[in-house]
Amino acid sequence: MVLAAAEACEDKKAEDTRILELDALDAGFTDFFLISSGSNERQTQAIADEIEIRLKKDFQTYPNSVEGRRQGEWILMDYVDFVVHIFLTEKRTYYDIERLRKSARTVDLKQLKAMLVEKTAVARAKPAKKAVTKAAAKKAAKPAVVRRNPAASKTKKH
């Protein structure tokens, strides 16, 4: 979704789009910041609209919350796993959000694609591995079958 949002920024001619991978210890509330700039309020709003439309169409998801859309100076879109910040160029310079997240690592689109391919491969391998280990654990936990003397189990009923 981060990649699709970044491509939506590019399609709307956003400036200086950056993806920051946040340190899990420093920012436990999200994994990525997508930071982009527009030259005027109308452009920042168009960028936000394009991101929302694309993620709705491709992933059937909406932002958890959106702030600042009406003013268009700093639009924040919270998708839980990542947060989009769309600034007017002068507001981005003023707030300098990249500086505030010193522990964050800047990721370019090629790196992000490679990371996603790797994470997808790992995620797809885990369920198969879990199924094998669950089956082995279940087999090991199965109690041994105790055979009883059939004659001893018969009781007389009157």
Secondary structure, 3 states (H helix, E strand, C coil): CHHHHHHHHHHCCCEEEEEEECCCCCCCCCCEEEEEEECCHHHHHHHHHHHHHHHHHHHCCCCCEEECCCCCCEEEEECCCEEEEEEEHHHHHHHCHHHHCCCCEEECHHHHHHHHHHHHHHHHHHHHHHHHHHHHHHHHHCCCCCCCCHHHHCCCCC
